[in-house]
Amino acid sequence: MDVVVMLKEFQNQLKARGYAESTIECYSGYLKFFKRWLQKRGVADLKKVTHGMISDYQAEVMSLPLALESKALRIRPI
């Protein structure tokens, strides 16, 4: 599945579940970090994302000079 399509479907699911628009925007924004991370690695198809890639993303986020909650927000939607 294409990453862009997944992002839109995720937003639609959150809307259907009654999430606040601000929450949807927040989660969508944090998913865009992951999308860019994947694009830098040449990954456009979510079927090619491995557990190892997700672990690498988490490790990279955890190494950023951000507050722990900010790091958690970047990881949570993944």
The first five atom37 places (N, CA, C, CB, O) and aatype in JSON, in Angstrom:
{
  "aatype": [12, 3, 19, 19, 19, 12, 10, 11, 6, 13, 5, 2, 5, 10, 11, 0, 1, 7, 18, 0, 6, 15, 16, 9, 6, 4, 18, 15, 7, 18, 10, 11, 13, 13, 11, 1, 17, 10, 5, 11, 1, 7, 19, 0, 3, 10, 11, 11, 19, 16, 8, 7, 12, 9, 15, 3, 18, 5, 0, 6, 19, 12, 15, 10, 14, 10, 0, 10, 6, 15, 11, 0, 10, 1, 9, 1, 14, 9],
  "atom_mask": [
    [1, 1, 1, 1, 1],
    [1, 1, 1, 1, 1],
    [1, 1, 1, 1, 1],
    [1, 1, 1, 1, 1],
    [1, 1, 1, 1, 1],
    [1, 1, 1, 1, 1],
    [1, 1, 1, 1, 1],
    [1, 1, 1, 1, 1],
    [1, 1, 1, 1, 1],
    [1, 1, 1, 1, 1],
    [1, 1, 1, 1, 1],
    [1, 1, 1, 1, 1],
    [1, 1, 1, 1, 1],
    [1, 1, 1, 1, 1],
    [1, 1, 1, 1, 1],
    [1, 1, 1, 1, 1],
    [1, 1, 1, 1, 1],
    [1, 1, 1, 0, 1],
    [1, 1, 1, 1, 1],
    [1, 1, 1, 1, 1],
    [1, 1, 1, 1, 1],
    [1, 1, 1, 1, 1],
    [1, 1, 1, 1, 1],
    [1, 1, 1, 1, 1],
    [1, 1, 1, 1, 1],
    [1, 1, 1, 1, 1],
    [1, 1, 1, 1, 1],
    [1, 1, 1, 1, 1],
    [1, 1, 1, 0, 1],
    [1, 1, 1, 1, 1],
    [1, 1, 1, 1, 1],
    [1, 1, 1, 1, 1],
    [1, 1, 1, 1, 1],
    [1, 1, 1, 1, 1],
    [1, 1, 1, 1, 1],
    [1, 1, 1, 1, 1],
    [1, 1, 1, 1, 1],
    [1, 1, 1, 1, 1],
    [1, 1, 1, 1, 1],
    [1, 1, 1, 1, 1],
    [1, 1, 1, 1, 1],
    [1, 1, 1, 0, 1],
    [1, 1, 1, 1, 1],
    [1, 1, 1, 1, 1],
    [1, 1, 1, 1, 1],
    [1, 1, 1, 1, 1],
    [1, 1, 1, 1, 1],
    [1, 1, 1, 1, 1],
    [1, 1, 1, 1, 1],
    [1, 1, 1, 1, 1],
    [1, 1, 1, 1, 1],
    [1, 1, 1, 0, 1],
    [1, 1, 1, 1, 1],
    [1, 1, 1, 1, 1],
    [1, 1, 1, 1, 1],
    [1, 1, 1, 1, 1],
    [1, 1, 1, 1, 1],
    [1, 1, 1, 1, 1],
    [1, 1, 1, 1, 1],
    [1, 1, 1, 1, 1],
    [1, 1, 1, 1, 1],
    [1, 1, 1, 1, 1],
    [1, 1, 1, 1, 1],
    [1, 1, 1, 1, 1],
    [1, 1, 1, 1, 1],
    [1, 1, 1, 1, 1],
    [1, 1, 1, 1, 1],
    [1, 1, 1, 1, 1],
    [1, 1, 1, 1, 1],
    [1, 1, 1, 1, 1],
    [1, 1, 1, 1, 1],
    [1, 1, 1, 1, 1],
    [1, 1, 1, 1, 1],
    [1, 1, 1, 1, 1],
    [1, 1, 1, 1, 1],
    [1, 1, 1, 1, 1],
    [1, 1, 1, 1, 1],
    [1, 1, 1, 1, 1]
  ],
  "atom_positions": [
    [[0.85, -1.18, 0.0], [0.0, 0.0, 0.0], [0.89, 1.24, 0.0], [-0.96, 0.0, 1.22], [1.88, 1.32, 0.73]],
    [[0.53, 2.18, -0.8], [1.25, 3.44, -0.89], [1.15, 4.22, 0.41], [0.72, 4.29, -2.06], [0.09, 4.25, 1.03]],
    [[2.24, 4.83, 0.83], [2.28, 5.56, 2.1], [1.28, 6.72, 2.11], [3.7, 6.09, 2.36], [0.63, 6.96, 3.13]],
    [[1.15, 7.43, 1.0], [0.22, 8.56, 0.93], [-1.22, 8.08, 1.08], [0.38, 9.33, -0.4], [-2.01, 8.71, 1.78]],
    [[-1.56, 6.98, 0.44], [-2.9, 6.41, 0.54], [-3.17, 5.97, 1.98], [-3.05, 5.2, -0.43], [-4.26, 6.19, 2.51]],
    [[-2.16, 5.36, 2.61], [-2.31, 4.91, 3.99], [-2.61, 6.08, 4.92], [-1.05, 4.18, 4.45], [-3.44, 5.97, 5.81]],
    [[-1.93, 7.18, 4.7], [-2.13, 8.35, 5.55], [-3.57, 8.84, 5.46], [-1.16, 9.48, 5.15], [-4.18, 9.15, 6.49]],
    [[-4.1, 8.91, 4.26], [-5.48, 9.36, 4.07], [-6.47, 8.37, 4.7], [-5.79, 9.54, 2.57], [-7.44, 8.79, 5.32]],
    [[-6.23, 7.09, 4.54], [-7.1, 6.08, 5.13], [-7.06, 6.13, 6.65], [-6.7, 4.68, 4.63], [-8.08, 5.96, 7.32]],
    [[-5.88, 6.37, 7.19], [-5.74, 6.5, 8.64], [-6.56, 7.67, 9.15], [-4.25, 6.68, 9.03], [-7.26, 7.56, 10.16]],
    [[-6.48, 8.81, 8.45], [-7.26, 9.99, 8.83], [-8.76, 9.68, 8.78], [-6.93, 11.17, 7.9], [-9.5, 10.07, 9.68]],
    [[-9.19, 8.99, 7.74], [-10.61, 8.64, 7.62], [-11.07, 7.72, 8.74], [-10.87, 7.97, 6.27], [-12.18, 7.86, 9.25]],
    [[-10.23, 6.78, 9.14], [-10.57, 5.87, 10.25], [-10.7, 6.63, 11.56], [-9.51, 4.77, 10.38], [-11.61, 6.37, 12.34]],
    [[-9.78, 7.58, 11.79], [-9.86, 8.36, 13.02], [-11.13, 9.21, 13.05], [-8.61, 9.26, 13.16], [-11.78, 9.34, 14.09]],
    [[-11.49, 9.79, 11.9], [-12.73, 10.57, 11.81], [-13.93, 9.7, 12.1], [-12.88, 11.21, 10.41], [-14.83, 10.1, 12.85]],
    [[-13.95, 8.5, 11.52], [-15.06, 7.56, 11.72], [-15.19, 7.14, 13.19], [-14.89, 6.33, 10.84], [-16.29, 6.84, 13.66]],
    [[-14.08, 7.12, 13.89], [-14.09, 6.73, 15.31], [-14.4, 7.9, 16.23], [-12.76, 6.12, 15.69], [-14.45, 7.75, 17.45]],
    [[-14.59, 9.08, 15.64], [-14.98, 10.24, 16.43], [-13.84, 11.01, 17.08], [0.0, 0.0, 0.0], [-14.07, 11.77, 18.02]],
    [[-12.63, 10.83, 16.59], [-11.5, 11.59, 17.13], [-11.66, 13.07, 16.8], [-10.17, 11.06, 16.57], [-12.22, 13.43, 15.77]],
    [[-11.16, 13.91, 17.67], [-11.2, 15.36, 17.45], [-10.3, 15.71, 16.27], [-10.75, 16.13, 18.73], [-9.29, 15.05, 16.02]],
    [[-10.69, 16.75, 15.54], [-9.92, 17.17, 14.37], [-8.47, 17.51, 14.77], [-10.59, 18.4, 13.71], [-7.54, 17.24, 14.01]],
    [[-8.29, 18.1, 15.94], [-6.93, 18.44, 16.39], [-6.08, 17.18, 16.6], [-6.99, 19.26, 17.68], [-4.89, 17.19, 16.32]],
    [[-6.68, 16.12, 17.1], [-5.97, 14.86, 17.3], [-5.6, 14.25, 15.96], [-6.83, 13.87, 18.11], [-4.49, 13.75, 15.78]],
    [[-6.53, 14.29, 15.02], [-6.27, 13.75, 13.68], [-5.12, 14.51, 13.03], [-7.54, 13.83, 12.8], [-4.23, 13.9, 12.43]],
    [[-5.13, 15.82, 13.14], [-4.06, 16.63, 12.56], [-2.73, 16.32, 13.22], [-4.39, 18.12, 12.7], [-1.7, 16.24, 12.55]],
    [[-2.74, 16.16, 14.53], [-1.52, 15.86, 15.27], [-0.94, 14.51, 14.83], [-1.8, 15.85, 16.8], [0.24, 14.42, 14.48]],
    [[-1.78, 13.47, 14.85], [-1.31, 12.14, 14.45], [-0.85, 12.14, 13.0], [-2.42, 11.11, 14.64], [0.16, 11.52, 12.67]],
    [[-1.57, 12.84, 12.14], [-1.2, 12.9, 10.73], [0.16, 13.58, 10.56], [-2.27, 13.66, 9.91], [0.99, 13.14, 9.77]],
    [[0.37, 14.63, 11.31], [1.65, 15.32, 11.25], [2.8, 14.42, 11.67], [0.0, 0.0, 0.0], [3.86, 14.43, 11.05]],
    [[2.6, 13.65, 12.73], [3.65, 12.76, 13.19], [3.86, 11.59, 12.23], [3.32, 12.24, 14.57], [4.98, 11.09, 12.11]],
    [[2.8, 11.15, 11.56], [2.97, 10.11, 10.55], [3.77, 10.62, 9.36], [1.62, 9.6, 10.09], [4.45, 9.85, 8.68]],
    [[3.69, 11.91, 9.11], [4.46, 12.49, 8.0], [5.96, 12.42, 8.27], [4.04, 13.95, 7.76], [6.75, 12.32, 7.34]],
    [[6.35, 12.46, 9.55], [7.76, 12.27, 9.89], [8.21, 10.87, 9.45], [8.0, 12.46, 11.42], [9.27, 10.71, 8.86]],
    [[7.37, 9.88, 9.73], [7.68, 8.51, 9.35], [7.69, 8.37, 7.83], [6.67, 7.53, 9.98], [8.54, 7.68, 7.27]],
    [[6.74, 9.01, 7.18], [6.68, 8.98, 5.72], [7.97, 9.52, 5.12], [5.47, 9.81, 5.22], [8.54, 8.91, 4.21]],
    [[8.44, 10.65, 5.62], [9.69, 11.23, 5.11], [10.88, 10.31, 5.4], [9.94, 12.61, 5.73], [11.77, 10.15, 4.57]],
    [[10.86, 9.7, 6.58], [11.93, 8.77, 6.95], [11.97, 7.61, 5.96], [11.72, 8.26, 8.4], [13.04, 7.2, 5.52]],
    [[10.79, 7.08, 5.62], [10.72, 5.99, 4.64], [11.18, 6.45, 3.26], [9.29, 5.44, 4.57], [11.91, 5.73, 2.58]],
    [[10.75, 7.63, 2.85], [11.13, 8.15, 1.53], [12.63, 8.28, 1.4], [10.46, 9.49, 1.28], [13.19, 8.0, 0.34]],
    [[13.3, 8.71, 2.48], [14.76, 8.84, 2.46], [15.43, 7.49, 2.23], [15.27, 9.46, 3.77], [16.56, 7.42, 1.76]],
    [[14.73, 6.43, 2.57], [15.25, 5.08, 2.4], [14.71, 4.4, 1.15], [14.92, 4.25, 3.62], [14.95, 3.21, 0.93]],
    [[13.98, 5.16, 0.34], [13.47, 4.62, -0.92], [12.29, 3.69, -0.77], [0.0, 0.0, 0.0], [12.04, 2.87, -1.65]],
    [[11.57, 3.8, 0.33], [10.43, 2.92, 0.57], [9.13, 3.7, 0.34], [10.46, 2.33, 2.02], [8.86, 4.67, 1.04]],
    [[8.35, 3.27, -0.65], [7.07, 3.92, -0.95], [5.9, 2.98, -0.72], [7.05, 4.42, -2.39], [4.75, 3.41, -0.69]],
    [[6.2, 1.69, -0.55], [5.17, 0.67, -0.37], [5.24, 0.14, 1.06], [5.35, -0.48, -1.4], [6.27, -0.39, 1.49]],
    [[4.15, 0.29, 1.79], [4.14, -0.16, 3.19], [4.37, -1.66, 3.34], [2.83, 0.21, 3.83], [4.78, -2.12, 4.41]],
    [[4.1, -2.42, 2.3], [4.33, -3.86, 2.37], [5.82, -4.17, 2.49], [3.75, -4.55, 1.13], [6.19, -5.28, 2.88]],
    [[6.66, -3.21, 2.17], [8.11, -3.41, 2.26], [8.68, -2.97, 3.6], [8.79, -2.66, 1.14], [9.87, -3.14, 3.86]],
    [[7.84, -2.4, 4.46], [8.29, -1.98, 5.79], [8.41, -3.22, 6.67], [7.31, -0.92, 6.42], [7.48, -4.02, 6.78]],
    [[9.57, -3.35, 7.29], [9.83, -4.5, 8.15], [9.81, -4.08, 9.62], [11.19, -5.16, 7.79], [9.84, -2.89, 9.95]],
    [[9.75, -5.05, 10.47], [9.83, -4.78, 11.91], [11.15, -4.08, 12.23], [9.7, -6.1, 12.73], [11.2, -3.18, 13.08]],
    [[12.21, -4.5, 11.56], [13.52, -3.88, 11.76], [13.52, -2.4, 11.4], [0.0, 0.0, 0.0], [14.15, -1.6, 12.08]],
    [[12.82, -2.05, 10.33], [12.73, -0.64, 9.93], [12.01, 0.18, 10.99], [12.01, -0.5, 8.59], [12.42, 1.29, 11.32]],
    [[10.95, -0.38, 11.52], [10.2, 0.33, 12.56], [11.08, 0.49, 13.8], [8.9, -0.43, 12.92], [11.07, 1.55, 14.44]],
    [[11.82, -0.54, 14.14], [12.75, -0.45, 15.28], [13.82, 0.61, 15.03], [13.41, -1.82, 15.55], [14.19, 1.36, 15.93]],
    [[14.32, 0.67, 13.8], [15.32, 1.68, 13.46], [14.74, 3.09, 13.57], [15.86, 1.45, 12.03], [15.39, 4.0, 14.08]],
    [[13.51, 3.25, 13.1], [12.84, 4.56, 13.21], [12.69, 4.95, 14.68], [11.45, 4.53, 12.51], [12.99, 6.08, 15.07]],
    [[12.22, 4.0, 15.49], [12.06, 4.27, 16.92], [13.38, 4.67, 17.55], [11.47, 3.05, 17.64], [13.43, 5.61, 18.35]],
    [[14.43, 3.97, 17.22], [15.76, 4.29, 17.78], [16.21, 5.68, 17.36], [16.8, 3.24, 17.34], [16.76, 6.43, 18.16]],
    [[15.96, 6.02, 16.1], [16.35, 7.34, 15.62], [15.56, 8.44, 16.35], [16.13, 7.45, 14.1], [16.13, 9.45, 16.74]],
    [[14.26, 8.22, 16.52], [13.43, 9.19, 17.24], [13.92, 9.33, 18.68], [11.94, 8.78, 17.22], [14.01, 10.44, 19.2]],
    [[14.23, 8.22, 19.31], [14.67, 8.26, 20.7], [16.01, 8.96, 20.87], [14.76, 6.85, 21.26], [16.34, 9.43, 21.96]],
    [[16.79, 9.04, 19.79], [18.09, 9.71, 19.88], [17.99, 11.22, 19.67], [19.06, 9.11, 18.86], [18.96, 11.94, 19.86]],
    [[16.81, 11.7, 19.27], [16.63, 13.13, 19.02], [16.64, 13.92, 20.33], [15.33, 13.38, 18.26], [16.23, 13.4, 21.37]],
    [[17.1, 15.17, 20.28], [17.12, 15.99, 21.5], [15.75, 16.62, 21.76], [18.19, 17.1, 21.38], [15.57, 17.84, 21.68]],
    [[14.79, 15.75, 22.06], [13.41, 16.17, 22.33], [12.97, 15.63, 23.68], [12.44, 15.67, 21.2], [13.58, 14.71, 24.23]],
    [[11.92, 16.22, 24.21], [11.32, 15.71, 25.44], [10.78, 14.31, 25.18], [10.2, 16.65, 25.97], [10.4, 13.98, 24.05]],
    [[10.74, 13.49, 26.21], [10.28, 12.12, 26.08], [8.87, 12.05, 25.5], [10.33, 11.41, 27.43], [8.58, 11.19, 24.67]],
    [[7.98, 12.94, 25.92], [6.61, 12.93, 25.39], [6.59, 13.27, 23.91], [5.72, 13.93, 26.17], [5.8, 12.69, 23.16]],
    [[7.44, 14.18, 23.47], [7.53, 14.51, 22.04], [7.99, 13.31, 21.24], [8.48, 15.7, 21.82], [7.5, 13.06, 20.14]],
    [[8.93, 12.57, 21.79], [9.4, 11.35, 21.13], [8.27, 10.33, 21.05], [10.61, 10.75, 21.88], [8.07, 9.7, 20.01]],
    [[7.54, 10.18, 22.14], [6.44, 9.22, 22.18], [5.37, 9.6, 21.15], [5.82, 9.16, 23.58], [4.79, 8.72, 20.51]],
    [[5.11, 10.88, 20.99], [4.11, 11.33, 20.01], [4.53, 10.99, 18.59], [3.88, 12.83, 20.14], [3.68, 10.7, 17.75]],
    [[5.82, 11.02, 18.31], [6.3, 10.67, 16.96], [6.22, 9.19, 16.71], [7.72, 11.14, 16.77], [6.1, 8.75, 15.57]],
    [[6.27, 8.41, 17.77], [6.26, 6.94, 17.62], [4.83, 6.38, 17.7], [7.13, 6.29, 18.71], [4.51, 5.42, 16.99]],
    [[4.01, 6.96, 18.53], [2.67, 6.41, 18.83], [1.84, 6.06, 17.59], [1.91, 7.4, 19.66], [1.3, 4.96, 17.55]],
    [[1.71, 6.93, 16.59], [0.85, 6.56, 15.46], [1.41, 5.43, 14.59], [0.62, 7.77, 14.6], [0.67, 4.82, 13.82]],
    [[2.69, 5.17, 14.72], [3.32, 4.12, 13.91], [2.89, 2.77, 14.43], [4.86, 4.25, 13.92], [3.3, 1.74, 13.89]]
  ]
}
